[in-house]
């Protein structure tokens, strides 16, 4: 009886079949991005066969892992309908605190704990100001971006802080043949997937980003959600900074420069709406991969790295226009 009922629902279109779901995915933005990555990879391989080698694939994933972790944090905020363009300065400040404490104390555990709390605090500050001031998050985080960068210069006096061989495992170590930064990136992606797909907090982010007023009238404490997602982003940025500093073996005043653009570009290309309420963990991953493949292909073709910024800026403009057109058609 139950099987007949399920079959009857499927025949009436109430329950989508596997075939219809597959067709829907193929014609979705994620499906398009996967197809684009495959076609692009084939084209690059025809020019340079080294691209498809396992070691180069690991290199691409290693190059995107730090930006990918940051992109997840930025993506969660964007889904909730807000922005955070201070993440690059947060990376620099988190890294400076970690390096300074390590070089002065000779310890690893205490600086790491302090850095994690610092990352959460920086995100919390952003969230509180955005939530309570009711001002545009873009402008608020533009201000905190400058403030955090200033704090980096105050703390470091513009100097570099080498770790002198301390704390190398996180950024340079491997689990089997896979570099640890890649493992961390995929663990963060899995966390984001379950958060957005199955957890109440993730569903609330979509609700707040989709219609803030309706979410508030439904009993959602919008301010609390904003503060929480900014704090979570701060923690993810601290994790990215920790991994990056370990990989570089030193902290520089400009360590995080450009990561806010990379993260935002990857998030938007991955299908996360600039107006909130839309985005997936898979889309975040695909957006980051596209930039990794593009960057790697430019390197293989000996294109000047200075064109990278031009490329990123152009992609942000195109993705924003396409996203806006898609929103207006709804």
Buried (B, 14 or more C-beta within 10 A) or exposed (E): EEEEEEEEEBEEEEEEEEEEEEEEEEEBBBBEBBEBBEEBBEEBBEEBEEBEEEEBBBBBBBBBBBBBBBBBBBBBBBBBBBBBBBBBBBBBBBBBBBBBBBBEEEEBEEBBEBBBBBBBEBBBBBBBBBBEEEEEBEEBBBEBBEBBBEBBBEBBEEEBBEBEEBBEEBBBEEEEEEBBBBBBBBEBBEBBBEBBEEEEEBEBBBBBBBBBEEBBEEEBBBBEBBBBBBBBBBBBBBBBBBBBBBBBBBBBBBBBBBBBBBBBBBBBBBBBBBEBBBBBBBBBBBBBBBBBBBBBBBEBEEEEEEEBEEBBEEBBEEBBEBBEEEEEEE
